[in-house]
Amino acid sequence: MRVLVACEFSGIVRDAFRERGHDAWSCDLLDSEADSRWHLRGDALAFIDTRWDVLIAHPPCTHLTVAGARWFKGREAEQAEAIAFAEALWAAPIERIALENPIGVLSTRSSLGKPTQIIQPWQFGHGETKATCLWLKGLPNWRPRTSWKAARPVCIGSRQGRSGGRTAVGRCQESLRLSQSSGAADPGSREE
């Protein structure tokens, strides 16, 4: 299968596909940090055409993620450009597309709409929590490899928020404790 991994300069995703026998290429504005024989340098949109079977896109989230929302004011043009870029990736003439981005404005201010799926790193063997949105076209939803109880997630972020004085770490530890004691479903799962 021919796979294009857009907005990737690390080569990690590309190399994972290559190790499984696929003709995978990464592309980014930056040079590759890994073997550059399978890296296209430049605007991802310039490389998108019908020769690819799968597009995996990681558009930059700087102007899209809610984590940066306090800096959005005065940067409306940059945000509009970032949204247009993500929409152009999604509209690529490729049958199977996975577009990844943190929770942000793509689901509310773009034509992409709500994500197909929201996943967490701990569902795939990593200890962190970071809700990540996936928009999937022609691809199945991802299936977690790790159960909530087995993963023992580590919460990121500990500053005091607007939630009555409880920290993000405290909320996550409480959720973990409750789910373990009650046998509750994974609090990060999303039911349709």
KOLSEMAR-369033 format. One record per residue: x, y, z of N, C-alpha, C in turn. Coordinates in steps of 0.05 Angstrom, whole numbers, plus 5000, padded with zeros to 4 digits. Example, Ala and Ser with C-alpha at 12.3 -4.5 7.8 and 13.67 -1.06 7.14 Angstrom:
<atoms>
+------+------+------+------+------+------+------+------+------+
!  nc1 !  nc2 !  nc3 ! cac1 ! cac2 ! cac3 !  cc1 !  cc2 !  cc3 !
+------+------+------+------+------+------+------+------+------+
! 5264 ! 4886 ! 5156 ! 5246 ! 4910 ! 5156 ! 5264 ! 4934 ! 5156 !
! 5257 ! 4955 ! 5142 ! 5273 ! 4979 ! 5143 ! 5258 ! 5001 ! 5157 !
+------+------+------+------+------+------+------+------+------+
</atoms>
This chain:
<atoms>
+------+------+------+------+------+------+------+------+------+
!  nc1 !  nc2 !  nc3 ! cac1 ! cac2 ! cac3 !  cc1 !  cc2 !  cc3 !
+------+------+------+------+------+------+------+------+------+
! 5017 ! 4977 ! 5000 ! 5000 ! 5000 ! 5000 ! 5018 ! 5025 ! 5000 !
! 5010 ! 5045 ! 4985 ! 5025 ! 5071 ! 4985 ! 5013 ! 5089 ! 5006 !
! 5030 ! 5098 ! 5025 ! 5021 ! 5114 ! 5047 ! 5036 ! 5140 ! 5048 !
! 5021 ! 5162 ! 5051 ! 5034 ! 5188 ! 5055 ! 5027 ! 5197 ! 5083 !
! 5048 ! 5203 ! 5098 ! 5045 ! 5214 ! 5126 ! 5052 ! 5243 ! 5124 !
! 5031 ! 5260 ! 5124 ! 5034 ! 5289 ! 5121 ! 5040 ! 5302 ! 5147 !
! 5057 ! 5322 ! 5146 ! 5064 ! 5338 ! 5170 ! 5079 ! 5322 ! 5190 !
! 5097 ! 5305 ! 5181 ! 5114 ! 5289 ! 5198 ! 5143 ! 5291 ! 5189 !
! 5160 ! 5301 ! 5207 ! 5189 ! 5302 ! 5201 ! 5205 ! 5282 ! 5217 !
! 5192 ! 5269 ! 5238 ! 5207 ! 5250 ! 5254 ! 5211 ! 5224 ! 5240 !
! 5193 ! 5216 ! 5222 ! 5196 ! 5191 ! 5208 ! 5185 ! 5167 ! 5223 !
! 5175 ! 5172 ! 5247 ! 5166 ! 5149 ! 5264 ! 5142 ! 5135 ! 5252 !
! 5122 ! 5149 ! 5244 ! 5098 ! 5136 ! 5233 ! 5105 ! 5124 ! 5206 !
! 5119 ! 5139 ! 5190 ! 5127 ! 5128 ! 5163 ! 5143 ! 5102 ! 5166 !
! 5163 ! 5102 ! 5184 ! 5179 ! 5079 ! 5188 ! 5164 ! 5055 ! 5199 !
! 5143 ! 5060 ! 5215 ! 5127 ! 5038 ! 5225 ! 5112 ! 5024 ! 5202 !
! 5102 ! 5040 ! 5183 ! 5090 ! 5029 ! 5159 ! 5110 ! 5014 ! 5141 !
! 5134 ! 5026 ! 5138 ! 5154 ! 5013 ! 5121 ! 5163 ! 4986 ! 5133 !
! 5165 ! 4985 ! 5159 ! 5172 ! 4960 ! 5173 ! 5152 ! 4938 ! 5167 !
! 5127 ! 4945 ! 5161 ! 5106 ! 4926 ! 5155 ! 5103 ! 4922 ! 5125 !
! 5122 ! 4931 ! 5109 ! 5122 ! 4925 ! 5081 ! 5108 ! 4945 ! 5063 !
! 5099 ! 4968 ! 5074 ! 5085 ! 4988 ! 5057 ! 5104 ! 5007 ! 5045 !
! 5097 ! 5019 ! 5023 ! 5112 ! 5040 ! 5010 ! 5104 ! 5066 ! 5022 !
! 5115 ! 5073 ! 5045 ! 5107 ! 5096 ! 5061 ! 5127 ! 5119 ! 5058 !
! 5116 ! 5143 ! 5057 ! 5132 ! 5167 ! 5054 ! 5122 ! 5188 ! 5074 !
! 5140 ! 5203 ! 5085 ! 5132 ! 5226 ! 5102 ! 5136 ! 5251 ! 5086 !
! 5122 ! 5272 ! 5094 ! 5128 ! 5298 ! 5082 ! 5123 ! 5320 ! 5102 !
! 5139 ! 5341 ! 5100 ! 5138 ! 5363 ! 5119 ! 5154 ! 5386 ! 5107 !
! 5149 ! 5410 ! 5118 ! 5165 ! 5433 ! 5110 ! 5194 ! 5431 ! 5119 !
! 5198 ! 5415 ! 5140 ! 5225 ! 5411 ! 5152 ! 5238 ! 5385 ! 5141 !
! 5264 ! 5384 ! 5142 ! 5279 ! 5360 ! 5135 ! 5272 ! 5338 ! 5155 !
! 5274 ! 5313 ! 5147 ! 5269 ! 5290 ! 5164 ! 5290 ! 5287 ! 5185 !
! 5282 ! 5280 ! 5209 ! 5301 ! 5274 ! 5231 ! 5313 ! 5246 ! 5227 !
! 5299 ! 5229 ! 5212 ! 5307 ! 5202 ! 5207 ! 5317 ! 5199 ! 5179 !
! 5319 ! 5175 ! 5169 ! 5327 ! 5169 ! 5142 ! 5311 ! 5185 ! 5122 !
! 5324 ! 5203 ! 5107 ! 5309 ! 5221 ! 5089 ! 5304 ! 5210 ! 5062 !
! 5311 ! 5184 ! 5057 ! 5306 ! 5173 ! 5030 ! 5277 ! 5171 ! 5024 !
! 5260 ! 5170 ! 5045 ! 5231 ! 5167 ! 5041 ! 5216 ! 5191 ! 5052 !
! 5229 ! 5215 ! 5049 ! 5217 ! 5239 ! 5060 ! 5215 ! 5260 ! 5037 !
! 5192 ! 5272 ! 5035 ! 5188 ! 5293 ! 5015 ! 5187 ! 5320 ! 5030 !
! 5204 ! 5338 ! 5022 ! 5205 ! 5364 ! 5036 ! 5189 ! 5384 ! 5020 !
! 5170 ! 5397 ! 5034 ! 5153 ! 5417 ! 5022 ! 5125 ! 5416 ! 5033 !
! 5108 ! 5432 ! 5021 ! 5080 ! 5434 ! 5029 ! 5066 ! 5407 ! 5022 !
! 5053 ! 5395 ! 5042 ! 5040 ! 5370 ! 5038 ! 5020 ! 5370 ! 5016 !
! 5006 ! 5393 ! 5012 ! 4986 ! 5395 ! 4991 ! 4998 ! 5391 ! 4963 !
! 5023 ! 5398 ! 4960 ! 5036 ! 5395 ! 4934 ! 5041 ! 5365 ! 4927 !
! 5040 ! 5348 ! 4947 ! 5046 ! 5319 ! 4943 ! 5020 ! 5302 ! 4943 !
! 4998 ! 5314 ! 4948 ! 4973 ! 5299 ! 4950 ! 4961 ! 5296 ! 4922 !
! 4958 ! 5270 ! 4915 ! 4944 ! 5264 ! 4890 ! 4934 ! 5235 ! 4892 !
! 4925 ! 5224 ! 4870 ! 4912 ! 5197 ! 4871 ! 4931 ! 5174 ! 4872 !
! 4957 ! 5179 ! 4873 ! 4976 ! 5156 ! 4874 ! 4978 ! 5144 ! 4901 !
! 4966 ! 5157 ! 4922 ! 4968 ! 5147 ! 4949 ! 4943 ! 5131 ! 4956 !
! 4947 ! 5109 ! 4971 ! 4924 ! 5093 ! 4980 ! 4914 ! 5103 ! 5007 !
! 4932 ! 5114 ! 5023 ! 4925 ! 5123 ! 5050 ! 4939 ! 5149 ! 5055 !
! 4925 ! 5168 ! 5068 ! 4937 ! 5193 ! 5078 ! 4933 ! 5194 ! 5108 !
! 4955 ! 5197 ! 5122 ! 4955 ! 5202 ! 5151 ! 4965 ! 5230 ! 5155 !
! 4949 ! 5247 ! 5166 ! 4956 ! 5275 ! 5168 ! 4956 ! 5285 ! 5197 !
! 4977 ! 5300 ! 5204 ! 4981 ! 5312 ! 5230 ! 4984 ! 5342 ! 5227 !
! 4963 ! 5356 ! 5218 ! 4966 ! 5385 ! 5214 ! 4974 ! 5399 ! 5239 !
! 4992 ! 5419 ! 5237 ! 5001 ! 5433 ! 5261 ! 4978 ! 5444 ! 5277 !
! 4979 ! 5440 ! 5303 ! 4957 ! 5447 ! 5321 ! 4960 ! 5475 ! 5334 !
! 4981 ! 5489 ! 5329 ! 4986 ! 5514 ! 5343 ! 4962 ! 5533 ! 5343 !
! 4949 ! 5536 ! 5321 ! 4926 ! 5555 ! 5320 ! 4899 ! 5540 ! 5321 !
! 4900 ! 5514 ! 5329 ! 4875 ! 5498 ! 5328 ! 4867 ! 5487 ! 5356 !
! 4886 ! 5481 ! 5372 ! 4881 ! 5467 ! 5398 ! 4870 ! 5486 ! 5419 !
! 4852 ! 5475 ! 5436 ! 4841 ! 5491 ! 5458 ! 4863 ! 5499 ! 5478 !
! 4885 ! 5484 ! 5478 ! 4907 ! 5491 ! 5497 ! 4919 ! 5518 ! 5490 !
! 4916 ! 5527 ! 5465 ! 4926 ! 5553 ! 5458 ! 4905 ! 5574 ! 5455 !
! 4881 ! 5569 ! 5464 ! 4858 ! 5587 ! 5460 ! 4863 ! 5615 ! 5471 !
! 4878 ! 5618 ! 5492 ! 4882 ! 5645 ! 5503 ! 4899 ! 5663 ! 5484 !
! 4912 ! 5650 ! 5465 ! 4928 ! 5666 ! 5446 ! 4913 ! 5670 ! 5419 !
! 4888 ! 5660 ! 5416 ! 4874 ! 5662 ! 5391 ! 4867 ! 5691 ! 5383 !
! 4861 ! 5708 ! 5403 ! 4854 ! 5736 ! 5397 ! 4876 ! 5750 ! 5382 !
! 4869 ! 5762 ! 5359 ! 4888 ! 5776 ! 5343 ! 4903 ! 5758 ! 5323 !
! 4896 ! 5732 ! 5324 ! 4909 ! 5713 ! 5306 ! 4888 ! 5698 ! 5290 !
! 4866 ! 5711 ! 5284 ! 4844 ! 5699 ! 5270 ! 4852 ! 5690 ! 5242 !
! 4870 ! 5706 ! 5229 ! 4879 ! 5699 ! 5202 ! 4895 ! 5674 ! 5202 !
! 4913 ! 5671 ! 5222 ! 4929 ! 5646 ! 5224 ! 4911 ! 5622 ! 5230 !
! 4891 ! 5626 ! 5247 ! 4873 ! 5604 ! 5252 ! 4857 ! 5596 ! 5228 !
! 4847 ! 5616 ! 5213 ! 4832 ! 5610 ! 5188 ! 4850 ! 5595 ! 5168 !
! 4875 ! 5602 ! 5167 ! 4893 ! 5589 ! 5149 ! 4898 ! 5560 ! 5158 !
! 4901 ! 5556 ! 5184 ! 4905 ! 5529 ! 5195 ! 4881 ! 5511 ! 5190 !
! 4857 ! 5522 ! 5193 ! 4832 ! 5507 ! 5188 ! 4830 ! 5500 ! 5158 !
! 4836 ! 5519 ! 5141 ! 4835 ! 5514 ! 5112 ! 4855 ! 5492 ! 5104 !
! 4878 ! 5492 ! 5116 ! 4898 ! 5471 ! 5110 ! 4887 ! 5444 ! 5118 !
! 4876 ! 5442 ! 5142 ! 4865 ! 5416 ! 5152 ! 4842 ! 5407 ! 5133 !
! 4825 ! 5426 ! 5125 ! 4803 ! 5419 ! 5107 ! 4813 ! 5410 ! 5080 !
! 4834 ! 5422 ! 5070 ! 4846 ! 5414 ! 5045 ! 4857 ! 5386 ! 5046 !
! 4870 ! 5379 ! 5069 ! 4880 ! 5352 ! 5073 ! 4857 ! 5332 ! 5073 !
! 4836 ! 5339 ! 5087 ! 4812 ! 5321 ! 5089 ! 4799 ! 5317 ! 5062 !
! 4800 ! 5338 ! 5045 ! 4787 ! 5337 ! 5018 ! 4805 ! 5323 ! 4997 !
! 4828 ! 5313 ! 5005 ! 4846 ! 5301 ! 4986 ! 4833 ! 5278 ! 4970 !
! 4840 ! 5274 ! 4945 ! 4829 ! 5253 ! 4929 ! 4840 ! 5225 ! 4936 !
! 4839 ! 5218 ! 4961 ! 4850 ! 5193 ! 4971 ! 4827 ! 5179 ! 4986 !
! 4824 ! 5153 ! 4981 ! 4801 ! 5138 ! 4993 ! 4803 ! 5136 ! 5023 !
! 4826 ! 5132 ! 5034 ! 4829 ! 5127 ! 5063 ! 4846 ! 5149 ! 5075 !
! 4834 ! 5164 ! 5094 ! 4847 ! 5186 ! 5107 ! 4843 ! 5185 ! 5137 !
! 4865 ! 5190 ! 5152 ! 4864 ! 5193 ! 5181 ! 4876 ! 5220 ! 5186 !
! 4861 ! 5238 ! 5198 ! 4871 ! 5264 ! 5206 ! 4870 ! 5266 ! 5236 !
! 4892 ! 5274 ! 5248 ! 4896 ! 5274 ! 5277 ! 4901 ! 5302 ! 5287 !
! 4888 ! 5310 ! 5309 ! 4893 ! 5335 ! 5322 ! 4882 ! 5334 ! 5350 !
! 4894 ! 5350 ! 5368 ! 4882 ! 5351 ! 5396 ! 4854 ! 5364 ! 5395 !
! 4841 ! 5362 ! 5417 ! 4815 ! 5375 ! 5419 ! 4818 ! 5404 ! 5414 !
! 4802 ! 5415 ! 5396 ! 4805 ! 5443 ! 5389 ! 4782 ! 5453 ! 5371 !
! 4789 ! 5472 ! 5354 ! 4769 ! 5486 ! 5338 ! 4761 ! 5471 ! 5312 !
! 4775 ! 5450 ! 5305 ! 4768 ! 5436 ! 5280 ! 4740 ! 5424 ! 5282 !
! 4732 ! 5416 ! 5305 ! 4705 ! 5404 ! 5308 ! 4683 ! 5425 ! 5308 !
! 4689 ! 5450 ! 5313 ! 4669 ! 5471 ! 5316 ! 4670 ! 5492 ! 5294 !
! 4693 ! 5497 ! 5283 ! 4697 ! 5519 ! 5264 ! 4705 ! 5510 ! 5236 !
! 4705 ! 5484 ! 5231 ! 4713 ! 5474 ! 5204 ! 4691 ! 5457 ! 5193 !
! 4695 ! 5450 ! 5168 ! 4675 ! 5432 ! 5155 ! 4680 ! 5403 ! 5163 !
! 4700 ! 5397 ! 5179 ! 4705 ! 5369 ! 5187 ! 4684 ! 5359 ! 5207 !
! 4673 ! 5377 ! 5223 ! 4653 ! 5370 ! 5243 ! 4665 ! 5354 ! 5266 !
! 4648 ! 5340 ! 5280 ! 4657 ! 5325 ! 5303 ! 4677 ! 5303 ! 5294 !
! 4697 ! 5297 ! 5310 ! 4715 ! 5275 ! 5303 ! 4701 ! 5248 ! 5303 !
! 4712 ! 5230 ! 5287 ! 4701 ! 5203 ! 5286 ! 4706 ! 5189 ! 5312 !
! 4728 ! 5195 ! 5325 ! 4737 ! 5181 ! 5349 ! 4755 ! 5198 ! 5365 !
! 4754 ! 5195 ! 5391 ! 4773 ! 5209 ! 5409 ! 4788 ! 5187 ! 5424 !
! 4814 ! 5187 ! 5422 ! 4831 ! 5167 ! 5435 ! 4849 ! 5179 ! 5455 !
! 4861 ! 5162 ! 5472 ! 4881 ! 5171 ! 5492 ! 4906 ! 5154 ! 5489 !
! 4930 ! 5165 ! 5494 ! 4954 ! 5149 ! 5492 ! 4954 ! 5124 ! 5509 !
! 4943 ! 5126 ! 5533 ! 4943 ! 5103 ! 5551 ! 4928 ! 5079 ! 5539 !
! 4910 ! 5084 ! 5520 ! 4895 ! 5062 ! 5507 ! 4914 ! 5046 ! 5489 !
! 4937 ! 5056 ! 5484 ! 4956 ! 5043 ! 5465 ! 4983 ! 5038 ! 5478 !
! 4983 ! 5035 ! 5504 ! 5007 ! 5027 ! 5518 ! 5024 ! 5049 ! 5530 !
! 5016 ! 5074 ! 5527 ! 5031 ! 5096 ! 5539 ! 5017 ! 5105 ! 5564 !
! 5031 ! 5116 ! 5583 ! 5019 ! 5123 ! 5609 ! 5005 ! 5150 ! 5610 !
! 5008 ! 5166 ! 5590 ! 4997 ! 5193 ! 5591 ! 4968 ! 5195 ! 5584 !
! 4955 ! 5217 ! 5592 ! 4928 ! 5223 ! 5583 ! 4930 ! 5248 ! 5566 !
! 4919 ! 5247 ! 5542 ! 4918 ! 5271 ! 5524 ! 4897 ! 5264 ! 5503 !
! 4873 ! 5274 ! 5507 ! 4852 ! 5268 ! 5487 ! 4860 ! 5277 ! 5460 !
! 4859 ! 5258 ! 5441 ! 4867 ! 5264 ! 5413 ! 4845 ! 5256 ! 5395 !
! 4837 ! 5275 ! 5377 ! 4815 ! 5271 ! 5359 ! 4825 ! 5258 ! 5333 !
! 4809 ! 5240 ! 5323 ! 4815 ! 5228 ! 5297 ! 4790 ! 5232 ! 5279 !
! 4795 ! 5241 ! 5255 ! 4775 ! 5242 ! 5234 ! 4783 ! 5220 ! 5215 !
! 4766 ! 5201 ! 5211 ! 4772 ! 5177 ! 5195 ! 4754 ! 5175 ! 5171 !
! 4766 ! 5171 ! 5147 ! 4750 ! 5167 ! 5123 ! 4760 ! 5141 ! 5110 !
! 4741 ! 5122 ! 5106 ! 4748 ! 5097 ! 5094 ! 4765 ! 5079 ! 5111 !
! 4767 ! 5085 ! 5137 ! 4783 ! 5070 ! 5155 ! 4766 ! 5063 ! 5180 !
! 4772 ! 5040 ! 5192 ! 4757 ! 5033 ! 5217 ! 4766 ! 5049 ! 5241 !
! 4750 ! 5050 ! 5261 ! 4759 ! 5063 ! 5286 ! 4782 ! 5047 ! 5298 !
! 4799 ! 5060 ! 5313 ! 4821 ! 5047 ! 5326 ! 4810 ! 5031 ! 5349 !
! 4822 ! 5007 ! 5354 ! 4815 ! 4992 ! 5377 ! 4837 ! 4993 ! 5398 !
! 4830 ! 5001 ! 5423 ! 4850 ! 5003 ! 5444 ! 4864 ! 4976 ! 5448 !
! 4890 ! 4978 ! 5454 ! 4906 ! 4954 ! 5459 ! 4908 ! 4949 ! 5489 !
! 4901 ! 4969 ! 5506 ! 4905 ! 4968 ! 5534 ! 4879 ! 4975 ! 5548 !
! 4872 ! 4960 ! 5569 ! 4848 ! 4967 ! 5584 ! 4854 ! 4990 ! 5603 !
! 4833 ! 5003 ! 5612 ! 4835 ! 5026 ! 5631 ! 4849 ! 5017 ! 5656 !
! 4841 ! 4994 ! 5667 ! 4853 ! 4985 ! 5692 ! 4882 ! 4977 ! 5689 !
! 4889 ! 4965 ! 5666 ! 4917 ! 4957 ! 5662 ! 4936 ! 4980 ! 5657 !
! 4926 ! 5001 ! 5645 ! 4943 ! 5023 ! 5636 ! 4954 ! 5040 ! 5658 !
! 4939 ! 5044 ! 5679 ! 4947 ! 5062 ! 5701 ! 4957 ! 5089 ! 5690 !
! 4939 ! 5105 ! 5678 ! 4947 ! 5129 ! 5665 ! 4960 ! 5149 ! 5684 !
! 4978 ! 5165 ! 5674 ! 4990 ! 5187 ! 5688 ! 4978 ! 5212 ! 5677 !
! 4968 ! 5229 ! 5694 ! 4956 ! 5254 ! 5685 ! 4976 ! 5275 ! 5681 !
! 4973 ! 5290 ! 5660 ! 4991 ! 5312 ! 5654 ! 4978 ! 5338 ! 5661 !
! 4992 ! 5356 ! 5674 ! 4982 ! 5382 ! 5681 ! 4973 ! 5382 ! 5710 !
! 4984 ! 5401 ! 5725 ! 4977 ! 5401 ! 5753 ! 4971 ! 5428 ! 5764 !
! 4968 ! 5448 ! 5747 ! 4963 ! 5475 ! 5757 ! 4933 ! 5477 ! 5765 !
! 4927 ! 5495 ! 5783 ! 4900 ! 5498 ! 5793 ! 4883 ! 5509 ! 5770 !
! 4860 ! 5497 ! 5767 ! 4842 ! 5506 ! 5746 ! 4817 ! 5519 ! 5758 !
! 4796 ! 5522 ! 5742 ! 4772 ! 5535 ! 5750 ! 4751 ! 5514 ! 5760 !
! 4760 ! 5492 ! 5770 ! 4742 ! 5471 ! 5777 ! 4739 ! 5468 ! 5807 !
! 4736 ! 5490 ! 5821 ! 4732 ! 5489 ! 5850 ! 4757 ! 5482 ! 5865 !
! 4780 ! 5488 ! 5854 ! 4805 ! 5485 ! 5868 ! 4819 ! 5458 ! 5864 !
! 4805 ! 5438 ! 5851 ! 4818 ! 5413 ! 5846 ! 4836 ! 5415 ! 5822 !
! 4859 ! 5402 ! 5824 ! 4878 ! 5403 ! 5802 ! 4871 ! 5382 ! 5781 !
! 4882 ! 5384 ! 5757 ! 4878 ! 5364 ! 5736 ! 4888 ! 5337 ! 5746 !
! 4910 ! 5336 ! 5760 ! 4921 ! 5311 ! 5770 ! 4901 ! 5299 ! 5791 !
! 4891 ! 5316 ! 5808 ! 4871 ! 5306 ! 5828 ! 4846 ! 5295 ! 5815 !
! 4836 ! 5308 ! 5795 ! 4812 ! 5298 ! 5781 ! 4818 ! 5271 ! 5767 !
! 4842 ! 5269 ! 5755 ! 4848 ! 5244 ! 5741 ! 4852 ! 5221 ! 5761 !
! 4866 ! 5227 ! 5784 ! 4870 ! 5206 ! 5804 ! 4843 ! 5197 ! 5815 !
! 4825 ! 5216 ! 5819 ! 4799 ! 5209 ! 5830 ! 4784 ! 5192 ! 5809 !
! 4785 ! 5199 ! 5784 ! 4771 ! 5183 ! 5763 ! 4783 ! 5155 ! 5762 !
! 4809 ! 5152 ! 5764 ! 4822 ! 5126 ! 5764 ! 4813 ! 5110 ! 5788 !
! 4813 ! 5122 ! 5811 ! 4805 ! 5108 ! 5836 ! 4776 ! 5099 ! 5834 !
! 4758 ! 5116 ! 5825 ! 4730 ! 5109 ! 5822 ! 4726 ! 5086 ! 5802 !
! 4740 ! 5088 ! 5780 ! 4736 ! 5067 ! 5759 ! 4746 ! 5040 ! 5769 !
! 4768 ! 5040 ! 5784 ! 4779 ! 5015 ! 5794 ! 4762 ! 5003 ! 5816 !
! 4750 ! 5020 ! 5833 ! 4734 ! 5009 ! 5855 ! 4706 ! 5001 ! 5845 !
! 4695 ! 5014 ! 5825 ! 4668 ! 5007 ! 5817 ! 4667 ! 4990 ! 5792 !
! 4690 ! 4985 ! 5779 ! 4689 ! 4970 ! 5754 ! 4676 ! 4986 ! 5732 !
! 4676 ! 5013 ! 5734 ! 4664 ! 5030 ! 5715 ! 4679 ! 5029 ! 5688 !
! 4665 ! 5038 ! 5668 ! 4677 ! 5039 ! 5641 ! 4699 ! 5060 ! 5641 !
! 4716 ! 5058 ! 5622 ! 4738 ! 5077 ! 5619 ! 4727 ! 5105 ! 5616 !
! 4735 ! 5124 ! 5633 ! 4724 ! 5151 ! 5631 ! 4732 ! 5166 ! 5606 !
! 4751 ! 5156 ! 5591 ! 4759 ! 5169 ! 5566 ! 4744 ! 5158 ! 5542 !
! 4728 ! 5138 ! 5545 ! 4714 ! 5127 ! 5522 ! 4691 ! 5144 ! 5514 !
! 4684 ! 5141 ! 5489 ! 4663 ! 5158 ! 5478 ! 4642 ! 5139 ! 5465 !
! 4618 ! 5141 ! 5475 ! 4597 ! 5124 ! 5464 ! 4580 ! 5140 ! 5446 !
! 4572 ! 5129 ! 5424 ! 4555 ! 5143 ! 5404 ! 4526 ! 5135 ! 5409 !
+------+------+------+------+------+------+------+------+------+
</atoms>
